[in-house]
Amino acid sequence: MKKISFRPAVAGDLPGIVAMLADDDLGKHREDLSTPLNKAYVDSFIAIGSDPNQLLAVVENENLLLGCLQLTFVPGLSRLGMLRGQIESVRVAAEHRAEGLGRMMFEWAIEECRSRGCGLVQLTTDKSRTDALQFYESLGFTASHEGMKLLL
């Protein structure tokens, strides 16, 4: 790879982002790859872009989409009003996995959180993703809390 760059996602990236979200055992059952793109993705993209506490970012190399992630900057009262960075929807294009790109993406995301004044960075991952859990631990994340979800 010649030059990796990180940037905010633009509307033209959306089909590639959705394809990456769908390209794993969990995503293939919850994402919609229909054409034209499901309006729910477009609406969500617009909402993310209009919220200053959200950053949908892509990683590219010579205009080739390699990965994506979403950062949410969460203000809160606990920990003396500490701002938290939440990392979600991290994906690396299948043909570029195991090249160190995920580590570079997390290093970039953590630095982005630090530069915005976050005092901690957090994430959730599906318990079935044991490789991802080991990867996050190798980055210094600790499984300090038990996360729970309620589908509505």
Secondary structure by P-SEA (a helix, b strand, c coil): ccbbbbbcccccaaaaaaaaaaccaaaaacccccccccaaaaaaaaaaaacccccbbbbbccccccccbbbbbcccccccbbbbbbbccccccccccccaaaaaaaaaaaaaaaaaccccccccccccaaaaaaaaaaacccccbbbbbbcc
